[in-house]
Amino acid sequence: MPFALELRAALAEAGMTCRIGLDSGPVLSGRTPDGGHDVAGVPVNQASKMAQDLAAPGRVCLSEAVAAHAGLDGFALVRHTVSGVDLTFYQN
């Protein structure tokens, strides 16, 4: 999580904002037909929903799994439903 906060700060210094969602768990990683790489799985989807669908620009969102291992100073509990999926996460 420190990396996400440092990345957000560095981007802000450069005049850019971002939304960051962090989750953990098993994912699938593999090559795409054009030779690139892709990652898929529930943690990827949840991180995307937290950051892209719910977070305001400049926010960092932590899933409950990540929050269990991180300091939550400055983070608030958020409960929301997106596309029929109940999400509980922390946002600063």
C-alpha positions in Angstrom: 0.0 0.0 0.0 2.8 2.5 0.6 3.6 2.2 -3.1 0.1 3.3 -4.1 0.3 6.3 -1.8 3.7 7.3 -3.2 2.6 6.8 -6.8 -0.5 9.0 -6.1 1.7 11.7 -4.6 4.3 11.6 -7.4 1.5 11.9 -10.0 -0.1 14.8 -8.2 3.3 16.6 -8.2 3.3 16.2 -12.0 -0.2 17.6 -12.2 -1.9 14.2 -12.8 -4.6 12.5 -10.8 -5.4 8.8 -10.6 -7.7 6.4 -8.9 -6.1 3.3 -7.3 -7.8 0.1 -6.2 -5.9 -2.6 -4.4 -7.1 -6.2 -3.7 -5.3 -9.4 -3.2 -6.0 -13.0 -4.1 -5.4 -15.6 -6.8 -5.3 -14.3 -10.4 -4.6 -15.8 -13.9 -1.7 -14.3 -15.8 -0.9 -15.1 -19.4 0.1 -13.9 -22.8 -2.4 -12.3 -25.2 -2.5 -13.3 -28.9 -0.6 -10.2 -29.8 2.3 -11.1 -27.5 1.3 -8.8 -24.5 0.4 -9.9 -21.0 -2.9 -9.8 -19.2 -4.1 -10.5 -15.7 -7.6 -11.6 -14.8 -9.5 -12.7 -11.7 -11.8 -11.6 -8.9 -9.1 -9.4 -7.3 -8.6 -7.5 -10.6 -12.4 -7.0 -11.0 -12.9 -5.8 -7.4 -9.9 -3.4 -7.6 -11.4 -2.1 -10.9 -14.9 -1.6 -9.4 -13.6 0.2 -6.4 -11.3 2.6 -8.3 -13.0 3.1 -11.6 -16.7 2.9 -10.6 -16.7 4.4 -7.1 -13.6 6.4 -6.3 -13.2 10.1 -6.8 -10.1 11.2 -8.6 -7.0 11.1 -6.3 -8.4 8.4 -4.1 -6.8 5.1 -3.0 -9.2 2.2 -2.3 -8.3 -0.9 -0.2 -10.3 -4.2 -0.2 -11.0 -5.8 3.1 -8.3 -8.3 2.4 -5.6 -5.6 1.9 -6.9 -3.5 4.7 -6.4 -6.5 7.1 -2.7 -6.1 6.5 -2.3 -2.3 6.2 -2.5 0.7 8.4 -5.8 2.4 7.9 -4.9 5.9 9.1 -6.8 8.3 7.0 -9.0 5.6 5.4 -12.8 5.4 5.9 -15.1 2.4 5.5 -17.2 2.4 2.4 -20.1 0.1 1.6 -21.6 0.2 -1.9 -23.3 -2.0 -4.5 -22.1 -2.0 -8.1 -23.6 -4.1 -10.8 -25.4 -6.2 -8.1 -22.1 -6.8 -6.2 -21.9 -5.6 -2.6 -18.5 -4.1 -1.9 -17.0 -3.2 1.4 -13.7 -1.4 1.2 -11.7 1.5 2.7 -11.0 4.7 0.9 -8.8 7.7 1.7 
